[in-house]
Structure formats: C-alpha cells, structure tokens
C-alpha cells in the first residue's frame, strides 16, 4: 500500500496547528478578528490565483458548473468560520485544546456524513470500530481540557502575541 497521501495529510494537519498560532498573532495586530480573517484569506486567494496561472489548467464551462448543487460553493464560508473561530479561541484555550475540540467536531460531523451518505458520498455506516474511535477521541479531548492550565510565557515578547484579547474579541 502506498502511504504517500497519509503522510501528506499528516503534514497538512501539522500545518493547521501552525496556522492557528500564526493567525492568532495576526489577529493580535488587527482591530477586529474579521480584519485578520480577511487578510488571511486575501493572501491565500492571491497565492491560489498564482498557482492557477502557473498550472494553466483551463476553467470548466459555466454551463456545467451552474448545474451543480448550491452547497459546492460554501467551502470558503465554512473556512471563514473555522479560521475566525481559531483566531479568537487559540489565545484563550491554547492550540492543543482548540484543535482537539475542532477535530472532535470534525469527527462527529464526518461520521454522520459517512453514515448517511450526505453530499453525494457513498454510505459508510457507523459500526463498533467507528464508535470506539470517536469515543477515544472524546476521552482525549476531555483529558486535554481537564489538564489544560494557563502557562506563563517564557520570553518577554511571547505573551503579547497570543495573550492580547481586546474588547473587539467576541465572548461566547
């Protein structure tokens, strides 16, 4: 079995942890979390546009795309929700807990999507192994939440980067 995509997915997961910290630092330099979200997505859009130009792959015909379901267009909106939430939550709960809570949410949603075959996917019914996997994940999230204590920054310049909540930060 070729594990290339397993490794790529693992590395992408590591990038998400770095993204949470980088985005939280960016949020600390802006007047509102939405400004940081916009900056993050604008940089990503420019990078993606450049990659599209480099690859020179032709765009599909609009007649073909407009026949697709409405929900294929909401990925960016869902990304805004996730990135915005992580920018505000990371400094408050820490990277590990924020990501593990997010991952737990992803697992619950993905198991439901698989079980019911939503979005046109093949059905993958819930089974004891999947229930065990999600249960162990919940146990891990609970352990991280219970054992998470605020840590004092070790360097003088580390604290302002992530511990910079402003009145603009929404409180749940």
Long-range contacts (C-beta under 8 A, 24 or more apart in sequence): 16-99, 17-95, 17-99, 19-83, 19-86, 20-86, 20-87, 20-90, 20-95, 20-98, 20-99, 21-90, 21-95, 21-162, 23-83, 23-86, 23-87, 23-90, 24-86, 24-87, 24-90, 24-91, 24-161, 24-162, 25-161, 25-162, 26-87, 27-87, 27-88, 27-91, 28-91, 28-160, 28-161, 28-162, 28-164, 31-166, 31-168, 32-168, 33-84, 33-87, 33-88, 33-168, 33-169, 33-170, 34-84, 36-87, 37-80, 37-83, 37-84, 37-87, 40-83, 41-76, 41-79, 41-80, 41-83, 69-120, 71-119, 88-169, 88-170, 90-162, 91-162, 91-163, 91-164, 91-165, 92-165, 93-148, 94-148, 94-151, 96-144, 96-148, 97-141, 97-144, 97-145, 97-148, 100-140, 100-141, 100-144, 101-141, 101-145, 103-137, 103-141, 104-137, 104-138, 104-141, 107-133, 107-134, 107-137, 108-134
